[in-house]
């Protein structure tokens, strides 16, 4: 069994065009193999939040819809909104959310969590001497995630004994191509000596985010 603790980041980017104008937002089946797929936290911007265009002094919402579609529970999901000019939007370099907890898939809920929403509110403060300009809005989701692989491994402690029956098949089976998370254990190789058993475990990033080790 392999536990891989990973911090995972997902980016969603949208370009906002701002015009400066003068004034006058289950039940489950235990037999289902729910540890499949390569999704973790999924997210997307809600339609027209932010809008494709906004005028000066207009109130504006940025809303991200998200869910946990993987097989690991998340207790520290945090969103970061950045990329914009703080003199025009929000007044800060980056806006963050509090830690969010989301249950992952399990034998009683093979689809993952319900959808949640994170909202940022601001008012456009565009310069008066510019007709129009663009603002880049980037939302980053950062969270710890765990991959659990459960292959079948046959270990023969008497492999090199002359009286060994040799009934053990050394191919590692039932690994699958994914385990319900962005980081997947892709293969395991077994090497045996007269006193030790070694397992070489290979894994790769199957998701669209950027992993890094979180200690």
C-alpha positions in Angstrom: 0.0 0.0 0.0 1.3 3.4 -0.9 0.4 6.7 0.8 1.5 9.8 -1.0 0.9 13.1 0.7 0.9 15.9 -1.9 0.1 19.6 -1.9 -1.7 20.2 -5.1 -2.4 23.5 -6.9 -5.0 24.1 -9.7 -5.2 27.4 -11.6 -8.2 28.9 -13.3 -7.6 32.1 -15.3 -10.0 34.6 -16.8 -9.3 37.9 -18.5 -11.7 40.7 -17.6 -12.2 43.7 -19.9 -13.1 46.9 -18.0 -14.4 50.0 -19.7 -14.0 53.3 -18.0 -17.2 55.3 -18.2 -18.6 58.3 -16.4 -21.4 57.6 -14.0 -24.4 60.2 -13.7 -22.3 40.1 -8.8 -26.6 9.8 -1.6 -26.6 6.4 -1.3 -23.8 4.1 -2.6 -22.9 0.6 -3.6 -20.1 -1.1 -1.7 -19.2 -3.1 -4.8 -18.4 0.0 -6.9 -14.7 0.7 -7.4 -14.7 4.3 -6.3 -10.9 4.7 -6.1 -10.6 5.5 -9.8 -10.1 8.7 -11.8 -7.5 11.4 -11.7 -9.6 14.4 -10.4 -9.1 16.0 -7.0 -10.6 19.5 -6.5 -12.3 20.7 -9.6 -13.3 24.3 -10.1 -14.7 26.8 -12.6 -15.8 30.4 -12.8 -19.6 30.9 -12.6 -21.1 32.4 -15.7 -20.8 36.3 -15.8 -19.1 36.3 -12.4 -16.9 38.0 -13.2 -18.6 39.7 -16.2 -16.7 40.0 -19.5 -17.1 43.8 -19.2 -17.5 46.1 -16.3 -17.8 49.9 -16.0 -16.2 52.3 -13.6 -17.5 52.2 -10.0 -19.6 49.1 -10.8 -19.8 46.5 -8.0 -18.5 43.1 -9.3 -18.6 39.5 -8.0 -16.0 36.8 -8.7 -17.5 33.4 -7.9 -15.8 30.0 -8.2 -17.8 26.8 -8.2 -15.8 23.9 -6.8 -16.1 20.2 -5.7 -14.0 17.3 -4.5 -14.1 14.6 -7.1 -11.3 12.5 -5.8 -11.0 9.7 -3.2 -9.3 11.7 -0.5 -10.9 14.0 2.1 -9.6 17.6 2.1 -9.4 19.7 5.3 -7.3 22.6 4.2 -8.5 23.8 0.8 -7.7 27.4 0.2 -8.3 29.7 -2.8 -6.1 32.6 -3.8 -7.4 35.3 -6.2 -4.6 37.3 -7.8 -3.2 38.7 -11.1 -5.1 42.0 -11.0 -4.0 45.6 -10.4 -4.8 46.3 -6.7 -5.3 50.0 -7.4 -8.3 49.0 -9.6 -9.7 45.9 -7.9 -9.9 44.8 -4.2 -7.1 47.0 -3.0 -4.9 44.0 -2.1 -2.3 42.0 -4.0 -4.1 38.7 -3.4 -7.4 37.7 -1.8 -7.5 34.4 0.1 -10.3 32.2 1.5 -10.3 30.4 4.8 -9.5 26.7 5.0 -12.3 24.6 3.6 -13.1 20.9 4.4 -14.6 18.6 1.7 -15.3 14.9 1.9 -14.0 12.8 -1.0 -15.5 9.8 -2.7 -16.1 6.7 -0.7 -18.1 3.4 -0.9 -21.3 5.2 0.1 -20.7 8.2 -2.1 -18.8 7.3 -5.3 -19.3 10.7 -7.0 -17.6 13.0 -4.5 -18.7 16.1 -2.6 -21.5 18.5 -3.3 -20.6 21.7 -5.1 -19.5 24.7 -3.1 -19.0 28.3 -4.0 -16.3 30.9 -3.1 -17.2 34.6 -3.7 -15.1 37.7 -3.8 -16.8 41.1 -4.0 -15.3 44.3 -5.2 -16.0 47.7 -6.9 -14.2 48.7 -10.1 -12.0 51.8 -9.6 -10.8 52.5 -13.1 -8.7 55.6 -14.2 -10.8 58.3 -15.7 -8.3 59.0 -18.5 -8.4 55.5 -20.0 -11.3 54.3 -22.2 -10.7 50.6 -21.7 -8.2 48.1 -20.4 -7.9 44.5 -19.3 -7.4 42.8 -15.9 -6.2 39.3 -15.5 -7.9 37.3 -12.7 -6.3 34.1 -11.6 -7.7 31.7 -9.0 -5.4 29.1 -7.4 -6.7 26.2 -5.4 -4.1 24.8 -2.9 -4.7 21.7 -0.8 -3.2 18.5 0.6 -4.1 15.3 -1.0 -3.4 11.6 -0.5 -3.3 8.7 -3.0 -3.8 5.1 -1.7 -2.9 2.2 -4.0 -3.9 -1.3 -3.0 -2.2 -3.8 -5.3 -1.9 -7.6 -4.6 1.7 -8.6 -3.9 2.9 -12.1 -3.4 6.0 -12.4 -1.1 7.8 -15.7 -0.8 10.1 -15.8 2.2 11.6 -19.0 1.0 12.2 -18.1 -2.7 15.9 -19.1 -2.5 15.3 -22.1 -0.4 15.9 -25.4 -2.3 12.7 -26.8 -0.8 10.6 -23.9 -1.7 7.4 -24.8 -3.6 7.7 -21.9 -5.9 3.9 -21.2 -6.0 4.3 -17.5 -5.7 3.5 -15.4 -8.8 5.6 -12.2 -8.6 3.6 -10.1 -10.9 2.0 -7.3 -9.0 -1.7 -7.2 -9.9 -4.9 -5.1 -9.3 -3.0 -1.8 -9.3 -5.2 0.0 -11.9 -4.2 3.0 -13.9 -5.5 5.5 -11.3 -6.6 5.6 -7.6 -9.0 8.5 -7.4 -6.5 11.4 -7.3 -4.3 13.6 -9.5 -1.1 11.7 -8.4 -1.3 8.1 -9.6 0.8 5.1 -8.7 1.6 3.8 -12.1 3.7 0.7 -11.4 5.4 -1.3 -8.7 8.3 -3.6 -9.2 9.3 -6.3 -6.7 12.9 -7.3 -6.1 13.8 -10.1 -3.7 17.1 -11.1 -2.2 17.8 -13.9 0.3 17.0 -11.6 3.2 15.0 -8.7 2.0 12.1 -7.7 -0.3 12.4 -4.4 -2.2 9.5 -2.5 -3.8 10.2 0.1 -6.5 7.1 2.4 -6.6 6.6 4.6 -9.6 4.0 7.5 -9.7 3.2 10.4 -11.9 1.0 13.5 -12.1 -2.1 12.6 -14.1 -3.9 15.9 -13.2 -3.7 19.4 -14.6 -2.3 21.1 -11.5 1.2 21.4 -10.1 2.2 19.1 -7.2 4.9 19.8 -4.6 5.9 18.0 -1.4 4.3 19.5 1.7 6.1 18.9 4.9 
